[in-house]
Amino acid sequence: MAEWLVGKASDIKDGDRKVVTAGKREIGVFHKDGAFYAYSNTCLHQGGPACEGVMIANVIDIINPDRTYEGQTFGDKTHFVCPWHGWEYDLKTGEMVGDRKQKLRKYEVLKRGDDIYVVA
């Protein structure tokens, strides 16, 4: 496995991402709440650019004690959505939200000073 320079940590603002080429792979590197996460940029559905869609808080259905539906709110987890067909992934795990057994390939992120690297 080789280390690939992503860039300066200060260039990837919190809540943003950068897609890099590491050999023959495209990898999305996310920065959220001081942590960095890296995943394959190939959606599990039909190979779309999984890491290039919107980032959004998870949506939670509000169900009353009598089991009636009241509405929706946002939770505290962050998801990113493939722009081709809307497949949604958990930012911290890379798991596909609709089926947690499926997940994107995760890559190790290294920080040396202000430089960020992915191991691929």
C-alpha positions in Angstrom: 0.0 0.0 0.0 1.2 3.5 -0.9 0.5 6.8 0.7 -1.0 9.5 -1.5 -0.9 13.2 -0.7 -4.4 14.7 -0.5 -3.3 18.2 0.4 -3.3 20.5 3.3 -5.8 19.9 6.0 -6.5 23.6 6.2 -7.6 23.5 2.5 -10.5 21.1 3.3 -12.9 23.1 5.4 -15.0 21.3 8.1 -18.1 19.8 6.4 -16.4 19.6 3.0 -14.6 16.9 1.0 -12.0 16.5 -1.7 -11.9 13.7 -4.3 -8.4 12.6 -5.2 -6.8 10.1 -7.6 -4.6 7.5 -5.9 -3.2 5.3 -8.7 -6.2 3.8 -10.5 -8.6 4.7 -7.6 -10.7 7.7 -6.9 -11.1 8.4 -3.2 -13.3 10.9 -1.4 -11.7 12.4 1.6 -14.2 14.1 4.0 -13.5 16.5 6.9 -16.1 16.6 9.6 -15.9 17.8 13.2 -12.1 17.7 13.1 -11.9 14.1 11.8 -11.0 12.9 8.3 -12.7 9.9 6.6 -11.8 8.4 3.2 -13.9 6.1 1.0 -14.0 4.7 -2.5 -15.7 7.2 -4.8 -17.5 4.3 -6.6 -21.2 3.8 -5.6 -22.2 0.3 -4.8 -25.4 0.7 -6.9 -24.2 1.5 -10.4 -20.7 2.9 -10.0 -21.6 6.5 -9.7 -19.5 9.1 -7.9 -20.6 8.2 -4.4 -18.6 10.9 -2.6 -19.6 13.8 -4.7 -23.2 14.4 -3.7 -24.7 16.4 -0.9 -23.8 15.9 2.7 -26.9 16.0 5.0 -27.9 15.1 8.5 -29.8 11.8 8.9 -33.6 12.1 8.7 -35.5 10.6 11.6 -39.2 9.8 11.5 -41.1 10.9 14.6 -43.5 8.2 15.8 -45.9 8.9 18.7 -46.4 6.4 21.5 -49.7 5.4 19.9 -47.7 4.6 16.8 -49.1 7.4 14.7 -46.7 9.4 12.5 -46.0 13.0 13.5 -43.3 14.0 11.0 -39.6 14.1 10.5 -36.6 15.8 12.0 -32.8 15.7 11.5 -30.5 13.6 13.6 -26.9 14.1 14.6 -25.3 11.7 12.1 -24.0 12.9 8.8 -24.7 11.1 5.5 -23.4 11.7 2.0 -25.5 10.9 -1.0 -24.5 9.5 -4.4 -25.8 12.1 -7.0 -26.7 9.5 -9.6 -29.5 7.6 -7.8 -29.5 8.8 -4.2 -27.8 5.9 -2.4 -27.0 7.3 1.0 -23.9 6.4 3.1 -23.0 7.0 6.7 -20.0 9.4 6.9 -18.3 7.7 9.9 -18.7 4.1 8.7 -19.2 4.1 4.9 -22.3 1.9 5.4 -25.1 2.2 2.9 -28.0 3.5 5.1 -30.7 1.3 3.5 -28.7 -1.9 4.1 -25.9 -1.7 6.7 -24.3 -4.9 5.5 -23.2 -3.1 2.4 -20.4 -0.4 2.7 -17.9 1.5 0.7 -14.3 0.6 0.9 -12.7 2.7 3.6 -9.2 4.0 3.5 -6.8 5.0 6.3 -6.2 8.8 6.5 -2.8 10.0 7.9 -2.1 13.5 9.1 1.5 14.7 9.3 1.7 18.4 10.3 -0.9 20.1 8.0 -0.5 17.4 5.3 -3.2 14.8 4.7 -2.5 11.4 3.1 -4.6 8.4 2.2 -3.2 4.9 2.3 -4.3 2.9 -0.8 
